[in-house]
Amino acid sequence: MKFSSLPSRLAAVAAAMALFILGTPAHALLVQPLVIEMQSSGSRTNTSLRVVNDRTVPMTIEVNVNRLIVPENGPVSVEPIDGDDFLIFPPQATVAPGATQIFRVRWVGEPVIEQSQLFMFQTEELPVERTLEGGAAIQVLYAIQSVVAVAPPRGRADIGVESAVRETAADGRTGARVMFTNDGNSHVFLSGGRMTISNGAGWRRVLEGAELNEVIGLGLLPPAARRSMFVAIPDLPAEGTLEVTIQPGGRQAR
């Protein structure tokens, strides 16, 4: 969460961490897309962010760039960087109530990169002085985050499954803890594929589309990396040897 440093001002960030939930807060700051795939050279070095002010007051908006850190285990994190690899225009804009602003984005970093680079764009409202009746100043600031992946022009993901074991999550959900691998030089979003889970004794489940997205989120797997993910499966049998296979789908950089 982000809090304003000014006295008597409350600032709350409604952040959509697109690695897990694709959505935006209602009646606030609307940003699309929340997942952006680019390439370091060629026709896909350019993209755009569409920002809608769904409030009744003007909003001053800017887009900040962070590096996205996806560990083997645990939650993702971000690292602030200078963002010089991107040209974002305009750098800042005031959006009238109900209006739409397009931010043009261009990759201006190295045209040849060894493997995908991952970023998080934070599209955020800047604080503006507003004094309410009685002298109190209360302000709610909105920020929406978009996952940005920049792949090599001829990058490929090479995904596999290293292990799968039964696990019960802290919230009581049952399922499997799966260690995915990517030996390629490009990222991949597993939610765009098709996952098959079986127990070697006749039980078999196929997860794809919205169902797969629900249990693993976007399932971002960085290049040359391993990542452990919990796959919630309420009807997973308690017996048998788990086998998991994954077939990539359309959301894979090429």
N, C-alpha and C positions, 0 to 999 in steps of 0.2 A: 504494500500500500504506500501511497505517497501523501505526505502531509505538508501543507504550506508552512513556511517558516514565519509568516506574519502573525502577530498576536491576534487573538479573537477571530481567527479564520479557520474554518474546518474544511479540509480537502479530502475527498475520498476518491480512489481510483477504481473504476469499474473495468477491470482488465480481463480480456478474453485470452487466456493462454492457449493459443491455437493448437498446441501439441496435444491438448486433452479435450477441450470443449470448443466447438465451433459455434459462436454466437456472439451477440452484442447486446448491451443493456437496452431496454425499451425506452423510448422517448429521451434520448440523450445524444451521444455521439455514435454515428453509424459509419463503419469502415468496411470496405470490401476491396480486394479479397483479404482473407485472413491467412491464406497460404499462397506464397508466391514462389514460382520456380523460374530461374533465369539461367543463362549460360554466360560464360566469361567472354565469348566472342560469337559473332554471327548475328542472326536476326533476333535472337532472344536476349539481347543485352538491354533492351528497353521494356519497361512496364509502367504501370500507373496504380495509384491508390485513389479510390473514390470515397470522399468523406462527405457525409450529410449531417447538417446541423438540425437535429430533430427537436430543438428546444425553442423557447419563445424569446430568447435574447441572443445577440451576436456571440460568437465564440472565436477566439484567436487560437489558431492551430499550428503546430509544428510537428515535424517527423524526426525523431531521433533514432540513431542506429546503435545497436548493441550486438556484441558477439554472443551467439547462442552456444552454451556448453551442454553437451548431452553425455552424461557419464554412463559407464557400464551398468551401474546400479544407482538407484535413487532418483530424485527429481532433477529436472533440468535447472540451469541457472543462466544468468546473463552477465556479461562483462562489458562495461562502458568502453567504447572506442571512439576515435575521432571521426569515423565514417567517411574518410577521404576516398574510399573505393567506390562511393556512390555520389552521383550528382542528383540532387532532389530539388525540383523547381515547382512552385516557389518554395523557398526555405521556410517561409512562414506566411500565413494568410488569415484574414478575418472573414469568417463565413456568416452571412446574414441568417436570421431565423428561417428555417425551411429550405435553405439554399444548399447547393452541392459544389464542392471544390475538388478539382482533379489535381493531384500531385504527380508530376511526371518523374519517373525514376530511371536512371541510366547507370549501368555498371561501367566505371571508368578505371577499374583496377587492372591488374595484369590480364592480358588477353589469353594467356596460356597458364593455367593453373594445374597442379598435379592432381588435386582431388577437390571434391565439393567443399565449399565454405558455407557455414551456417550463421545466420544472423537473426535478430529479432528487431523489427521496426516498431517503435512505440509512437503511435499517433496520439498526441496529447493536447489537451486544452491548457493554455497559459492563463495564469491568474490575472484578473482585471479588477481594479478597485470598484466595489459596489457597496454603498452604505444603505442599510435598511432603516426603516422607521424606528426611532429610538436610539439610533447610533450604532446598533449591533451590525457587525459585518460577518456574514456567513456565506461561504462559497463552496460549491461542490464542483470538483474538477474531474473530468473523465479522461481516461486513457485506454486505448485499445491496442493490443499487440498482434502483429502479423509475423508468422514464421517466413523467413526468406532463405532460400537455398540457391546458391550459385554453383553450377556444375561445369566441369570441363566440357568443351564442345563435343567430344566423342567419349564422354564418360559412360561407364557401365557399372551397375550394381551386380554383385554376385552373392546372393543371400542363401543362407542355410540355417539349420537348426542343430545346435551343439548338444543340448540336453533339454529334458522336460520332466518335471517332478510335480507330484500333487502338493497343493498348498492351500491352507485356509487363511484368508486375509484377516487383518485386524478387525474389520467390520463384520466378520462372520461368513463372508462369501467364500464358496469353495471353487477351486479351479486348478490351474496348472501354472507353475513358474517355468517359463521357457527362456532359454538363452539363445538368442538369435545372433548370427554372424553375418558380416558383410565383408567379403574379401575383395570387393571391387573398389574403384576410385570415385564412384558416384554415390550419393545418398539414395535412400528409397523410403517411401511412405508405405508401410505394410498394410495400412487400411485400404489401399487400393487393390489389394490382391485377394487371394483365396487361401484360407487356412483349413487344413484337414487334421483332425485329432482322432486317434483311435486307441483302443486299449489292448489290441491283439487278441481279443476274445469275442469278437462280433459286434462290439459297440463302436459307433463311428459318428462324428459330427463334422459338418462342413460349415465354416463361418465365412461370410463374404458380405460385401456391401454395407448397409447400415448396421447389420448385426455385428460385423467385425469391428467397425468403427466404434460401436458402443462399448465393446469389451477391452479394446486396446488404445482408444483414441486414434490419433493419426499414426502412431507407431513409427516415429521417425528413427531410422537406423542410419547413423553416419557412415561415411566411407572408411574402409580399413578398420572396422571396429566390431566390438561385441556389445550386446545390450540385453539385459534381463528385463522381461516384461511379465506381469501377471495377467493371465487370461481367465476371466471369470466364466465358469461352466457349472451351473447349478446341478445338472444331472450327470456329472462325471462319475463313473463307477469307481468304487473304492479298490477294486481288484484289477489286475492286469498291468502289462508294461505299456506305458504311454509312448506313442509315436506321433510326432507332429511334422507336417510338411507345409511349406508355404510356397505359393506360386505368385510372383509379382503381377500386378495389374497395370492399369493405365497410368497411375501416379508414380512413375519411375523415370528419373532423368535419363536421357539418352544422349 
